[in-house]
Amino acid sequence: MENYRLMDIDLNLFLQMLGIDSTSSRERGFAGFLAETLPTDRCSVSEYEVGDGTVNLLLGWGRPDIVFCSHLDTVPPYIGPSVCREDGTAVSPDEASGYKGDLIIKGRGSCDAKGQIFAMYCACRELEKRGYDGFGLLLLAGEETGSFGARSFRTAHPGGRTVIVGEPTDNRMVSASKGTKSFGITIRGKSFHSGYPQYGESAVEKFVDFMNRLRTTEFPEDPILGKTTWNVGKLTSDNPQNILSPSLSFRLYFRTTFESDGAVCRTLDSWKTDDVQIESFGGDTPMRYLTLDGFETATVSFGSDAPQLSNFQEKILCGPGSILVAHTSREFIRLSDIRTAAENYVRMFEELGRRK
Protein backbone atom coordinates (compact mmCIF):
# COMPACT_ATOMS: atom_id res chain seq x y z
CA MET A 1 0.00 0.00 0.00
CA GLU A 2 1.44 3.36 -0.98
CA ASN A 3 3.13 5.56 1.64
CA TYR A 4 1.97 3.48 4.56
CA ARG A 5 4.38 1.58 6.79
CA LEU A 6 2.79 2.13 10.21
CA MET A 7 6.15 2.76 11.90
CA ASP A 8 4.66 4.53 14.94
CA ILE A 9 3.21 1.45 16.65
CA ASP A 10 2.95 2.07 20.40
CA LEU A 11 4.23 -1.25 21.68
CA ASN A 12 3.97 -0.07 25.29
CA LEU A 13 0.22 0.37 24.84
CA PHE A 14 -0.07 -3.20 23.56
CA LEU A 15 1.91 -4.50 26.54
CA GLN A 16 -0.34 -2.54 28.88
CA MET A 17 -3.34 -4.21 27.26
CA LEU A 18 -1.76 -7.63 27.70
CA GLY A 19 -0.93 -6.78 31.31
CA ILE A 20 -4.63 -6.66 32.24
CA ASP A 21 -6.36 -9.93 33.14
CA SER A 22 -9.51 -10.01 31.00
CA THR A 23 -10.26 -13.72 31.12
CA SER A 24 -13.95 -14.39 30.55
CA SER A 25 -16.19 -12.66 33.15
CA ARG A 26 -13.29 -10.37 34.14
CA GLU A 27 -13.22 -8.22 30.99
CA ARG A 28 -15.02 -5.19 32.44
CA GLY A 29 -11.80 -3.79 33.90
CA PHE A 30 -10.10 -4.10 30.53
CA ALA A 31 -13.03 -2.32 28.89
CA GLY A 32 -12.68 0.51 31.41
CA PHE A 33 -8.98 0.87 30.63
CA LEU A 34 -9.67 1.04 26.88
CA ALA A 35 -12.53 3.51 27.31
CA GLU A 36 -10.14 5.85 29.14
CA THR A 37 -7.07 5.27 26.96
CA LEU A 38 -8.14 4.85 23.32
CA PRO A 39 -10.51 7.73 22.44
CA THR A 40 -9.10 10.69 20.52
CA ASP A 41 -10.45 14.23 20.05
CA ARG A 42 -12.34 13.08 16.94
CA CYS A 43 -13.64 9.87 18.45
CA SER A 44 -16.71 9.23 20.59
CA VAL A 45 -17.04 6.25 22.95
CA SER A 46 -20.29 4.52 23.92
CA GLU A 47 -20.79 1.77 26.48
CA TYR A 48 -23.50 -0.90 26.25
CA GLU A 49 -24.29 -3.05 29.26
CA VAL A 50 -24.53 -6.73 28.36
CA GLY A 51 -26.56 -7.65 31.43
CA ASP A 52 -24.15 -10.11 33.04
CA GLY A 53 -21.78 -7.58 34.59
CA THR A 54 -19.77 -7.08 31.39
CA VAL A 55 -19.90 -4.21 28.92
CA ASN A 56 -19.45 -3.63 25.18
CA LEU A 57 -17.57 -0.60 23.83
CA LEU A 58 -18.04 1.26 20.55
CA LEU A 59 -15.52 3.90 19.49
CA GLY A 60 -16.95 5.93 16.64
CA TRP A 61 -15.47 8.34 14.13
CA GLY A 62 -18.61 9.98 12.78
CA ARG A 63 -21.53 7.61 12.17
CA PRO A 64 -19.86 4.21 11.84
CA ASP A 65 -20.93 2.45 8.65
CA ILE A 66 -17.83 0.23 8.49
CA VAL A 67 -16.95 -1.22 11.88
CA PHE A 68 -13.82 -3.05 13.01
CA CYS A 69 -14.72 -5.54 15.70
CA SER A 70 -13.04 -7.94 18.10
CA HIS A 71 -13.60 -9.30 21.60
CA LEU A 72 -12.45 -8.19 25.04
CA ASP A 73 -12.36 -11.54 26.83
CA THR A 74 -9.68 -14.21 26.71
CA VAL A 75 -9.67 -17.85 27.76
CA PRO A 76 -8.16 -18.74 31.14
CA PRO A 77 -5.67 -19.02 32.64
CA TYR A 78 -4.20 -15.53 32.51
CA ILE A 79 -0.59 -15.41 31.28
CA GLY A 80 1.34 -12.14 31.60
CA PRO A 81 3.13 -10.56 28.63
CA SER A 82 6.75 -10.91 27.59
CA VAL A 83 8.77 -9.87 24.54
CA CYS A 84 11.61 -11.67 22.78
CA ARG A 85 13.55 -11.64 19.53
CA GLU A 86 13.25 -14.32 16.89
CA ASP A 87 16.12 -16.23 18.50
CA GLY A 88 14.30 -16.32 21.84
CA THR A 89 16.38 -13.62 23.58
CA ALA A 90 14.23 -11.73 26.07
CA VAL A 91 13.77 -8.02 25.38
CA SER A 92 12.68 -5.41 27.91
CA PRO A 93 9.90 -2.96 26.96
CA ASP A 94 12.46 -0.13 26.81
CA GLU A 95 14.73 -2.14 24.50
CA ALA A 96 11.77 -3.22 22.38
CA SER A 97 10.70 0.34 21.62
CA GLY A 98 13.98 1.00 19.82
CA TYR A 99 14.57 -2.42 18.31
CA LYS A 100 14.62 -2.44 14.51
CA GLY A 101 14.01 -6.15 13.84
CA ASP A 102 10.90 -8.24 14.30
CA LEU A 103 9.70 -9.08 17.80
CA ILE A 104 7.58 -11.84 19.28
CA ILE A 105 5.03 -10.81 21.90
CA LYS A 106 3.83 -13.58 24.18
CA GLY A 107 0.99 -13.77 26.67
CA ARG A 108 -2.70 -14.50 26.98
CA GLY A 109 -4.64 -12.58 24.37
CA SER A 110 -1.60 -11.71 22.28
CA CYS A 111 -3.18 -13.33 19.21
CA ASP A 112 -6.72 -13.93 20.52
CA ALA A 113 -7.78 -11.24 20.50
CA LYS A 114 -5.88 -8.29 21.95
CA GLY A 115 -3.57 -8.42 18.96
CA GLN A 116 -6.62 -7.85 16.77
CA ILE A 117 -7.85 -4.99 18.97
CA PHE A 118 -4.44 -3.33 18.86
CA ALA A 119 -4.03 -3.73 15.08
CA MET A 120 -7.54 -2.39 14.48
CA TYR A 121 -6.92 0.58 16.75
CA CYS A 122 -3.69 1.36 14.86
CA ALA A 123 -5.68 1.24 11.63
CA CYS A 124 -8.33 3.56 13.07
CA ARG A 125 -5.67 6.08 14.07
CA GLU A 126 -4.22 5.97 10.55
CA LEU A 127 -7.69 6.45 9.02
CA GLU A 128 -8.18 9.41 11.34
CA LYS A 129 -4.87 10.90 10.16
CA ARG A 130 -6.03 10.51 6.57
CA GLY A 131 -9.18 12.49 7.31
CA TYR A 132 -11.69 9.67 7.06
CA ASP A 133 -14.80 9.22 9.16
CA GLY A 134 -17.76 6.83 9.09
CA PHE A 135 -15.90 4.00 10.84
CA GLY A 136 -15.77 2.53 14.32
CA LEU A 137 -14.07 0.05 16.63
CA LEU A 138 -16.46 -2.34 18.38
CA LEU A 139 -15.17 -4.33 21.36
CA LEU A 140 -17.43 -7.10 22.59
CA ALA A 141 -17.61 -9.06 25.83
CA GLY A 142 -18.15 -12.78 26.23
CA GLU A 143 -17.08 -14.14 22.85
CA GLU A 144 -15.26 -17.09 24.38
CA THR A 145 -18.28 -18.18 26.42
CA GLY A 146 -21.11 -17.90 23.88
CA SER A 147 -20.92 -14.49 22.14
CA PHE A 148 -23.14 -12.89 24.78
CA GLY A 149 -21.79 -9.43 24.02
CA ALA A 150 -22.55 -9.80 20.30
CA ARG A 151 -26.04 -11.11 21.01
CA SER A 152 -26.68 -8.11 23.26
CA PHE A 153 -25.21 -5.56 20.83
CA ARG A 154 -27.35 -6.63 17.87
CA THR A 155 -30.48 -5.66 19.82
CA ALA A 156 -29.01 -2.47 21.30
CA HIS A 157 -27.57 -0.89 18.14
CA PRO A 158 -28.75 -0.63 14.50
CA GLY A 159 -25.37 -1.81 13.22
CA GLY A 160 -24.15 -0.74 9.80
CA ARG A 161 -23.09 -1.84 6.36
CA THR A 162 -19.93 -3.86 7.04
CA VAL A 163 -18.36 -5.41 10.11
CA ILE A 164 -14.74 -6.55 9.93
CA VAL A 165 -14.27 -9.14 12.67
CA GLY A 166 -10.77 -9.75 13.98
CA GLU A 167 -9.73 -13.31 14.80
CA PRO A 168 -6.39 -15.12 14.28
CA THR A 169 -6.54 -16.05 10.58
CA ASP A 170 -2.85 -15.52 9.67
CA ASN A 171 -3.96 -12.25 8.04
CA ARG A 172 -6.00 -14.14 5.44
CA MET A 173 -9.55 -13.15 4.59
CA VAL A 174 -11.87 -15.99 5.51
CA SER A 175 -14.21 -17.12 2.75
CA ALA A 176 -16.21 -19.54 4.91
CA SER A 177 -16.26 -20.90 8.46
CA LYS A 178 -17.74 -23.97 10.10
CA GLY A 179 -20.81 -23.81 12.28
CA THR A 180 -21.26 -25.13 15.81
CA LYS A 181 -23.85 -27.32 17.50
CA SER A 182 -23.84 -28.12 21.20
CA PHE A 183 -25.74 -30.85 23.05
CA GLY A 184 -26.11 -31.79 26.69
CA ILE A 185 -26.43 -35.58 27.08
CA THR A 186 -27.39 -37.62 30.13
CA ILE A 187 -27.21 -41.41 30.08
CA ARG A 188 -29.13 -43.37 32.72
CA GLY A 189 -28.05 -46.68 34.21
CA LYS A 190 -28.99 -48.73 37.24
CA SER A 191 -26.79 -48.65 40.32
CA PHE A 192 -25.62 -51.97 41.76
CA HIS A 193 -22.67 -53.64 43.50
CA SER A 194 -19.88 -53.97 40.92
CA GLY A 195 -19.28 -57.58 41.99
CA TYR A 196 -22.69 -58.48 40.52
CA PRO A 197 -22.97 -56.36 37.36
CA GLN A 198 -25.62 -58.68 35.91
CA TYR A 199 -28.16 -57.08 38.30
CA GLY A 200 -27.48 -53.49 37.29
CA GLU A 201 -26.81 -51.34 34.21
CA SER A 202 -23.65 -49.30 33.91
CA ALA A 203 -24.16 -45.80 32.46
CA VAL A 204 -20.46 -45.85 31.59
CA GLU A 205 -20.87 -48.91 29.36
CA LYS A 206 -23.84 -47.25 27.68
CA PHE A 207 -21.66 -44.18 27.14
CA VAL A 208 -19.06 -46.35 25.42
CA ASP A 209 -21.79 -47.76 23.17
CA PHE A 210 -22.98 -44.22 22.40
CA MET A 211 -19.47 -43.07 21.47
CA ASN A 212 -18.83 -46.10 19.28
CA ARG A 213 -22.05 -45.36 17.44
CA LEU A 214 -20.97 -41.74 16.98
CA ARG A 215 -17.50 -42.72 15.75
CA THR A 216 -18.97 -44.96 13.03
CA THR A 217 -21.56 -42.39 11.89
CA GLU A 218 -20.54 -40.76 8.62
CA PHE A 219 -21.71 -37.20 8.08
CA PRO A 220 -21.53 -35.85 4.52
CA GLU A 221 -18.19 -34.29 3.61
CA ASP A 222 -18.39 -30.70 2.42
CA PRO A 223 -16.50 -29.60 -0.73
CA ILE A 224 -15.68 -26.25 0.92
CA LEU A 225 -15.38 -26.92 4.66
CA GLY A 226 -14.39 -30.59 4.63
CA LYS A 227 -15.26 -33.04 7.40
CA THR A 228 -17.50 -32.61 10.41
CA THR A 229 -15.67 -32.90 13.74
CA TRP A 230 -16.82 -33.20 17.34
CA ASN A 231 -15.48 -33.10 20.88
CA VAL A 232 -16.64 -34.29 24.32
CA GLY A 233 -16.42 -32.04 27.37
CA LYS A 234 -17.67 -31.79 30.96
CA LEU A 235 -17.75 -35.58 31.30
CA THR A 236 -19.10 -36.60 34.74
CA SER A 237 -19.98 -39.90 36.40
CA ASP A 238 -19.56 -39.44 40.13
CA ASN A 239 -20.05 -43.03 41.26
CA PRO A 240 -17.78 -44.92 43.67
CA GLN A 241 -15.40 -47.34 41.98
CA ASN A 242 -17.23 -50.38 43.38
CA ILE A 243 -20.73 -49.28 42.31
CA LEU A 244 -22.11 -49.39 38.77
CA SER A 245 -22.66 -45.88 37.46
CA PRO A 246 -26.35 -44.87 37.65
CA SER A 247 -25.86 -41.70 35.58
CA LEU A 248 -23.31 -40.11 33.28
CA SER A 249 -23.50 -36.65 31.69
CA PHE A 250 -21.40 -34.79 29.14
CA ARG A 251 -21.44 -32.08 26.52
CA LEU A 252 -21.04 -32.93 22.84
CA TYR A 253 -19.78 -30.10 20.61
CA PHE A 254 -19.80 -30.29 16.80
CA ARG A 255 -18.04 -28.23 14.15
CA THR A 256 -20.50 -28.46 11.28
CA THR A 257 -20.35 -27.76 7.54
CA PHE A 258 -22.87 -26.56 4.95
CA GLU A 259 -23.56 -30.22 4.15
CA SER A 260 -23.81 -31.53 7.73
CA ASP A 261 -25.36 -28.77 9.86
CA GLY A 262 -28.91 -30.06 9.60
CA ALA A 263 -27.89 -33.72 9.54
CA VAL A 264 -26.16 -33.43 12.91
CA CYS A 265 -29.32 -32.13 14.57
CA ARG A 266 -31.51 -34.78 12.97
CA THR A 267 -29.11 -37.57 13.91
CA LEU A 268 -28.85 -36.60 17.58
CA ASP A 269 -32.61 -36.16 17.81
CA SER A 270 -33.13 -39.70 16.51
CA TRP A 271 -30.82 -41.13 19.20
CA LYS A 272 -33.02 -40.07 22.11
CA THR A 273 -34.36 -42.95 24.26
CA ASP A 274 -35.69 -43.34 27.77
CA ASP A 275 -32.11 -43.95 28.91
CA VAL A 276 -30.40 -41.37 26.68
CA GLN A 277 -31.62 -37.82 27.21
CA ILE A 278 -30.35 -35.26 24.69
CA GLU A 279 -30.84 -31.51 25.03
CA SER A 280 -29.91 -29.22 22.16
CA PHE A 281 -28.25 -25.91 23.04
CA GLY A 282 -28.15 -24.70 19.44
CA GLY A 283 -25.13 -22.88 18.00
CA ASP A 284 -24.09 -21.08 14.85
CA THR A 285 -24.67 -22.14 11.27
CA PRO A 286 -21.74 -22.30 8.82
CA MET A 287 -21.10 -18.93 7.21
CA ARG A 288 -19.77 -17.41 4.02
CA TYR A 289 -17.90 -14.09 4.26
CA LEU A 290 -17.12 -11.20 1.99
CA THR A 291 -13.63 -11.33 0.49
CA LEU A 292 -11.86 -8.61 -1.48
CA ASP A 293 -9.54 -8.88 -4.47
CA GLY A 294 -5.84 -8.86 -3.69
CA PHE A 295 -6.03 -10.65 -0.34
CA GLU A 296 -5.10 -14.24 0.41
CA THR A 297 -8.13 -16.28 1.49
CA ALA A 298 -8.80 -19.39 3.58
CA THR A 299 -11.56 -21.34 5.30
CA VAL A 300 -11.55 -21.88 9.09
CA SER A 301 -13.03 -24.34 11.55
CA PHE A 302 -13.43 -22.03 14.54
CA GLY A 303 -16.31 -19.83 15.62
CA SER A 304 -16.48 -16.08 16.23
CA ASP A 305 -18.90 -13.28 17.04
CA ALA A 306 -19.58 -12.74 13.33
CA PRO A 307 -22.65 -15.02 12.99
CA GLN A 308 -24.38 -13.19 15.85
CA LEU A 309 -23.88 -9.71 14.36
CA SER A 310 -26.99 -9.83 12.21
CA ASN A 311 -27.34 -6.02 12.41
CA PHE A 312 -24.65 -5.69 9.73
CA GLN A 313 -25.31 -6.27 6.04
CA GLU A 314 -21.98 -7.92 5.20
CA LYS A 315 -19.20 -9.50 7.23
CA ILE A 316 -15.46 -9.88 6.84
CA LEU A 317 -13.33 -12.17 9.04
CA CYS A 318 -9.59 -11.46 9.12
CA GLY A 319 -6.80 -10.87 11.61
CA PRO A 320 -3.18 -11.42 12.65
CA GLY A 321 -1.87 -14.44 14.55
CA SER A 322 -2.38 -18.18 14.27
CA ILE A 323 -5.32 -20.15 15.65
CA LEU A 324 -2.82 -22.97 16.26
CA VAL A 325 -1.29 -21.10 19.22
CA ALA A 326 -4.46 -19.38 20.46
CA HIS A 327 -5.81 -20.83 23.73
CA THR A 328 -2.42 -22.45 24.46
CA SER A 329 0.30 -21.72 27.02
CA ARG A 330 2.62 -20.65 24.19
CA GLU A 331 0.29 -18.06 22.66
CA PHE A 332 2.21 -15.36 20.79
CA ILE A 333 2.07 -12.91 17.92
CA ARG A 334 4.75 -11.28 15.77
CA LEU A 335 4.96 -7.51 15.67
CA SER A 336 5.34 -7.71 11.89
CA ASP A 337 1.99 -9.50 11.67
CA ILE A 338 0.33 -6.70 13.64
CA ARG A 339 1.81 -4.17 11.23
CA THR A 340 0.55 -6.18 8.25
CA ALA A 341 -2.90 -6.48 9.81
CA ALA A 342 -3.16 -2.74 10.41
CA GLU A 343 -2.16 -2.09 6.80
CA ASN A 344 -4.72 -4.64 5.63
CA TYR A 345 -7.52 -3.05 7.67
CA VAL A 346 -6.80 0.39 6.20
CA ARG A 347 -6.73 -1.12 2.73
CA MET A 348 -10.04 -2.94 3.35
CA PHE A 349 -11.69 0.29 4.50
CA GLU A 350 -10.55 2.17 1.43
CA GLU A 351 -11.60 -0.67 -0.90
CA LEU A 352 -15.03 -0.88 0.76
CA GLY A 353 -15.36 2.87 0.29
CA ARG A 354 -14.68 2.54 -3.43
CA ARG A 355 -17.24 -0.30 -3.68
CA LYS A 356 -19.86 1.84 -2.00
N, C-alpha and C positions, 0 to 999 in steps of 0.2 A: 504494500500500500504506500502511496507516495507521501514523502515527508512525514512519516509517522513511525517513530521507533520507541516511544513510551519509555524514555530513559529516566524519568523522574518518579519511578516507583518508590513509594514510602514503605520500605521493608519493615521499619519499626512499627508502623501501624498494623501491618499484617501479623507481626509477632505479638503485639498487644491483643489482637483478636484471638489468636491461638492460645494466649495466656489466660483466657476466661473459660471456665468450665460451663459449657452449655449443653451437656448431655441431656437427653430428652427429659422434659419436665423442669429443667433448670435453665431454660433458654431466656427467661424474662430478663435476667441481669445482663445478658449479652445484648439483648434488644435495647435495653436502657443505655448501655455504653454506645451503641451505634447511633441511637437517636440523638445523643449529645455530641458525638464526634464527627459524623459524616456530613450533615447538612452544610450547604454553602449559602452565600447571600442570595443566589438565584433559585435555591431549592427549598421546597416546602416539605414537611414531614408530618405524616398522619399515623396515628396508632389505632388499631382495631382489636378490641378484646375478643379472644377466641371463646372464652367461657369456661376454660379449665385452669385458669391462672396464668396462661401464656398470652402473648400478644403478637400480632402481625404489625409490620412496619411498611409504609409506602413513602419513599422519597420521590417527589415529583418535580420535574422541570417543565413548567406549563401544565397543560392538560395531557397526561400521559396516554398516548395512543399506541406506542410501542413500549413494552415493559420488560426489563430484565428481571429475572426472578430466580431466587434460590432459597434454601432453608436454613434456619437459625440453629436447629438442634443437631446434635451428633450422637452416635451410638456410644454407650459406655464400654469400657471404663475411660475416664478422662486421662489423657497422656499429654504432658506439657510439651512446649515447643523446643526445638533445637535446630541449629543450622550447621551444615558441613559442606565441604567441597566435594567434588566428584570422587576424589580418592578416599573420602571418609574422614578427612581431617576436620576436627571441630573448629567452628568459626564463631567468635563472639559477635553480638549485634553491632558493636562499634566497628569491628573489622569488616563485617558483611556490607555495611553501608558504602564502603569505599572499594570493595572487591570488584574487579573487572570481569572475572570469569563467571561461569554458571554456578549456582548454588542449589543445594537440596535442603528443603525445609521440611522437618519432620514434626509429627504431633497429631493428636486427634483433631480431625476437621481440616487438616491441611489440604486434602484433596476432596473431602466430602463433608461439608461443602463450603468451608470458609475460604478456600482457594477460589471458588466460583464467585462468592460475594466480593472478595477483594478485586478480582479481575474485572468484574462488572462495574464496581465502583470506579476503578481506574478508567474504564471506558466512558462512564458517565462524566467524569471530570474532563476527559478529552473532548467529548461532545459539547460540553459547556464552553470550553475554550474556543471551539469552532463556531460558537454562536447558535447552536441548535437548541430547540426546545421540543415539547411534545413527547418526552420519554420519561421513564421512571425506573426505580429500583425497588422491587417488591421482595420483602424478606418474611418468610412464612415459618410459623411454629409447627412442630409436631409431624414433620414429614416422615421421620423414621418410625413412628408409632401408629400410622394410619392416615396421614395427610389431613389431620384435623384443622390445621391452620388454613389450608387450601379450601377445604369444605366450608369453613366459616367465611372466608373472604369472598367466595363466589356469590354469597347471599348478601354481603354487606357492601359490595362495590359493583358498579356496572361493568367493570373490566375495560376492554379496549379491542383494538384490531389484532395485535400480535403480542404474544408472550414468548420470550426467549428464556427457556428454563435451563439453569446451569446444573449439570451433574458431570461426574468424571467420565468423559467419552473420548479421551485422548485427543481432544480438540477436533473431533470429527462430528459433522452434522448427522444426527440420527434420522434414518428414513422410516424406521418402524421399531416398535418395542413390544415385548411380550406382555400379556395380561397376567393377572393374579386371581386366584380363587382360594379361599380359606374355608376349612371345615373343622368343626369341633366334633370329635367322635368318642363315644363311650361304649365300651363292650362289657356286657354283663356275663358273669359266671355264677358258680355256686360254691360257696366256701365249704371246705371240708379238710380234715386231717390229711396231710400230704402222704402219710403212709398208706392211705386207702383212697387213691385218686379215683377209683371206679365209682365212688359214691358222690363225687362232686363234679364240677365243671370249671376248668381253669380259664379265666379271662385272658391269661397270657397266651395259652395255646390258641385260643380263638384269634388273638391279635396276630400271631404268627400266620395263621391261615389267611387272615385278611390281607396281610402284607404280601404273602405269596400270590394271592389273587391279583393284587395291584401290580406286582412286578411282572406278571405275565399278560397284563392288559395292554394292548397296543392301541395308542391313540394316533390319529392320522398325522403324518409328518407334513409340515408346512413348507412350501417352496421358498418362502421368504424368511420365516423365523425358525425353521428347523423342527427339532423334536420338543415334545412336552416333557417337562421335568417336575419333580415333586420332592418335598422334604418333610420329615416328621419332627415335631417339636413338642415341648411341654408334656413329655411322656411320663405318666404317673400310674403306679400300681402299689399302693402302700400296704401290702399284706406282709405278715411275718413269713419268714422263709419256710416254716413248716406247716403253712396253711395255704391251700389253693386260693388263688386270687379271685375274689368275688366281683371285682370291677377294675377296669383299666381305661384310662382316658388319655387322649392326645390330640394335638392339632396337626392337620394335614394341609400343606401349603403347596399349591401348584403354580408353575409358570406356564401360561397357556399361549397358544398361537391362534391365528385367524381360523385355522382348520379345526382346532380342538377345544376352543373356549366353551362352546355349547355342549360338546360331547362329554367333557369332564363333569359338568353339572348333572347331565342326564345319567351318566354312569353311577355317580355316587348316590343319586336319589334312588336308583334301582337296587342298591345294596342294603337298603334299610331293612331290618328285621326286628323282631321283638327283643333280640339280644344285642343288636347293633344299632345304636341310636346315632344319627348323623344330623348335625345342625350346620346349615350353610351361613357363613358370615359375609358372603359376597366377595367383592374385589373389583379390580379394574379390568376392562376389556383391552385386548391388544389394540395398539394405536399406530396410525401412520402420521408422519410429521412433514412439515414444509422443509424442503431443502433448497438451497440456492446454488446457482452455477458457480464453479470455481472453488468449491469446498469439497474436501474428502468426506465420504459418507460411510455409514456403517449401520447395522442393526444391533440392538442390545437386548439382554434378557432381564434387566432389572427394572424396577418400578420407579416412579417419581411423582411429584405433585401435578404434573402436566395433565393427566386424564381428569383430574378434579376441577381444573380451571376452565369450566365450561362458559364462563363469562368473557372469554376471548375467542375471536373468530378463527384464528390460526395459531399454531403452536410450532415452536422450534425447540429442539433439545440438543444442547452442545455445551461442552466445558472442558477445562484442563484437568489433567490427572487421570490415573488409571483405576478402573473399578476393581482391578485385581489386587490392589493394596488397600482400598477403602475397607473400613470395618476391621482392619487387622492391626496388630501391635507395631507393624513396620510401616504404617501409613506415612506417605511423603508426597511432596510435589516439587517439581523443578521450577526455579524462578523463570527460566526461559519459557516454560509452558504457560506461566501466568502472563508473561509479556505477549506471547502469541495469542492467547485467549482474548486479552484486552484489544489487541489489534483486530482480531476476528469480529468481536462484538461491535466495534466501531464500523467496520466494513459491512456487517449485516444491517446495521441501522441505516447506513447510507444507501445500500442496495434496496432495502424495503421502502425507503423514501422515493427512490426512482420508480419502483413498481407501482406505488400509489399514484 
